Amino acid sequence: MPADSPPLPALIVCDGRVGSLQLAALTLLDRLVVALHRAGCAPIRVVCNGERPILKRATALGVVPEFIDRLVPIDRLTLLADCSLLVQPADVKAVIEQKARLATASGRLLPLGIVSEFTGDVVHSLASLPTIRATGVTVAVEDTASARAAAGQLWASLGNSTDGFVDTFFNRPVGRFLSKVLVHTPVTPNQITLISMILGLVAAWFFSRGEHLAGILGAVLLQLSALIDCVDGEVARVSFKESPIGRTLDFACDQVVHLAVFGALALALSHQNPDGPALALGLSAVCGTLISIPIVIRGRCVAERASDRRLDRFIDQASTRDFTALVIFLAIVDRLSWFLWLTGVTVHVFWIIALALQLPGRQSRPAKSVNT
């Protein structure tokens, strides 16, 4: 929907029993209301049969739909949806832009689309519309069993573009148990981010001791910090608590941990071998990290404006947490100095390439959109 277009009104037909089904601590209707709001729908009206479902997250965001007892005539284009649908805001936006009806990735028709009149039956009202297929998790929920299955699909979709091997096969699967617990508590994603940073700083303190066992403990704590760093984003996304402040805090805390670890290792190793290059390598790693920070921030902005997936992919691939497994191995074999060599050199390779990809004329041209 163009930025200057007025918001599209939405009408949700709700069976209170279905709309009250829980998916990751929020009711199904709560999720649908927030998804429609984020896609640009306003006002949102709900025709509810039965007890009204709790709208915990929508209320916290100030998104309060109007509940009505009976159907009212539709006098303009309206997004019509049944409350049984788990849908993502990006797919709702696509439906609005193409004035179509949503279908699953496999082609199954779903009760959500753009109508100019409503006959009283959602399926019948949407029957003549062209369809587009969803790209995100989209499920029609009917009962408790299907709600559990939909929640499983939602959790499984919460990976990140920066996920590497360790995140995919360890941090995400293990951390998800914690995510599923924390999403039912008052603990916020930002608080989880701070806990991750504190663990990283404790890991740096152990590294600074310069002892073999302390180095192993530091490496394990650094891995735990990385695991919890996955949890904050999952809790934020599944509970609609993402925010620019949260993303900034997450990025800043990651850099604080990196700087602390590099500095701690450099101090410890320089005490063990005062004539060695540890201090110089540590200073190189710290300076390279500080140089990288504004380059990464600018690179993300450039990539977004230019639709440059090459730059985004490079930053993502260089930002994985896979190095934590290497740190554990090097700590066990008492070769943490190798990690300092690696970071002291590669961090400069990273920022030089990232900067080069941002030079005028280097960004990829925006990809042409193709309607299917």
CORCORVEN-V90771 format. One line per field, one symbol per residue. ss: DSSP state (H for helix, E for strand, - for the rest). phi: phi as a letter, one per 30 degrees, with the letter a starting at -180 (. if undefined). psi: psi as a letter, one per 40 degrees, with the letter a starting at -180 (. if undefined). A space follows every 10 residues. Layout:
ss = ???
phi = ???
psi = ???
//
This chain:
ss = -------EEE EEEEEHHHH- -EE--EEHHH HHHHHHHH-- EEEEEEEEE- -----HHHHH -----EEE-- -------EEE EE--EE--HH HHHHHHHH-- EEE-----EE EEEEE----- -HHHHH---- EEE-----EE ---HHHHHHH HHHHHH---- ----HHHHHH HHHHHHHHHH HH------HH HHHHHHHHHH HHHHHHHH-- -HHHHHHHHH HHHHHHHHHH HHHHHHHH-- ---HHHHHHH HHHHHHHHHH HHHHHHHHHH HH-----HHH HHHHHHHHHH HHHHHHHHHH HHHHHH--HH HHHHHHHH-- --HHHHHHHH HH---HHHHH HHHHHHHHHH HHHHHH---- ---------- --
phi = .edcddecdb bccbcedddd dcbhibddde dddddddddj dadccbcccj ddddcddddd diccdcdbdb dbdccaebdc bcddccbced ddeddddchb cdbdddjddb daacbcabdj bddddcecdd cbcdccdbbd ccaddddddd dddddddcdb dcdcddddcb ddddddeded dddccddced ddeddedddd ddeddddddi cddddddddd dddddddddd deddddddch cdaedddddd dddedddedd dddddddddd ddbeddcedd dddddddddd ddedddeddd dddddchcdd ddddddddcd cedddddddd dddhbddddd ddddcddddd dddddddcde icdddedddb db
psi = hideiiihii hhhhhdddde hhhfeiiddd ddddddddee hhihihhhha hhihgddddd eeghihhidi iiiheihihh iieehhiidd dddddddefa iiiideehii ghihieihee hddddedeii iihieahhhh hdaddddddd dddddeefii eehaddddec dddddddddd ddeeiehidd dddddddddd dddddddede iddddddddd dddddddddd ddddddddef eiiddddddd dddddddddd dddddddddd ddgdeieddd dddddddddd dddddddddd dddddefgdd dddddddeei eddddddddd ddeffedddd dddddddddd ddddddeeih ediiihihih h.
//
